[in-house]
Amino acid sequence: MNYESSVMNSALINGDLEALRRVPKADLHNHFVLGGSRRYLRECTGKEINPITRPLSSMDEMHAWNAQNIGDYFNSSEGRRMLINAAFEQVKEDGVTILEIGEDVWGLGEFFHGNIDELVNAFETSHKEIAPEIELRLQIGMSRHCDIDYLEDCLSHFWGCKAFYSIDLYGDELAQPIENFKSIYRRAKAEGLRLKAHVGEWGTAEDVRRAVEILELDEIQHGIAAADDPSVIQFLVDNHIRLNITPSSNFLLGRVKELKSHPIAKLYRSGVDVTINSDDVLIFDSDVSKEYMRLYQCGCLTAEELNDIRKNGLKTI
């Protein structure tokens, strides 16, 4: 066992969160708007943003929390940059060494004057000034609620920009059929982007399979519904599809009854490529180190299994 693995195992067994934060790890599912450092934002604004403390009954409750605690407070160019800074402060504090984040396509016009270089520079400047040691993977984000023509118009500013690593689709899985996004994903593939989408958080195992087949996905954000169907599990294994899972988010949004029975254990033990990530730190108090610690302390996964997942997330694909 190498030094980092030894430190992680010891930290988990001893409940030493600070030691766990010194171990390199990836965060591949982080929505930076809600993924930043609580401390940093409080110091900058005096605003205290407290996480939820009990499982919610619906996404509407989460939106209500967001409206009450965040609202339009950061809806300016300056506020957006503050949130980007907060994201880098958070991952630096947490020992994250690979971070995948990005802006929603609508944000280009809203906060960066329609200038793709200005958007990219905002992330790269924060990266350089706050956490240059971290590997940054910039992502293009899209909401499933948006009209396809609108998304294609927004994306015309992103195509050809080599700063981006991946593309992701999020929002209500039932907002519109996954087939509607096929042309966008074919273009994204031609642009050399890694293809991701939020699927199987609220939908079914079959939704996971169909999304991979139709959009030719490389990775899925969440994907936990796949655990309900052995054939879909095997499909993910055979096609080397990675699931970037966010356990506390799944629990606090009522997608799993308890962390101890979280499907990540079944998926991992069945050979699916899984990673552990934060999702929305400000809402779920879910930095990556806490996610590892919680899964260990509730008995969902062993220290050795969690360390294997950690190392897997750091691999270049």
Secondary structure by P-SEA (a helix, b strand, c coil): ccaaaaaaaaaaaaccaaaaaabbbbbccccccccccaaaaaaaccbbbbccccccccaaaaaaaaaaccccccccaaaaaaaaaaaaaaaaaacccbbbbbbccccccccccccaaaaaaaaaaaaaacccccbbbbbbbbbccccaaaaaaaaccccccccccbbbbbccccccccccaaaaaaaaaaaccbbbbbccccccaaaaaaaaaaaccccccccccccccaaaaaaaaaabbbbbccaaaaaaacccccccccaaaaaaaaccbbbbbbcccccccccaaaaaaaaaaaccccaaaaaaaaaaaaccc
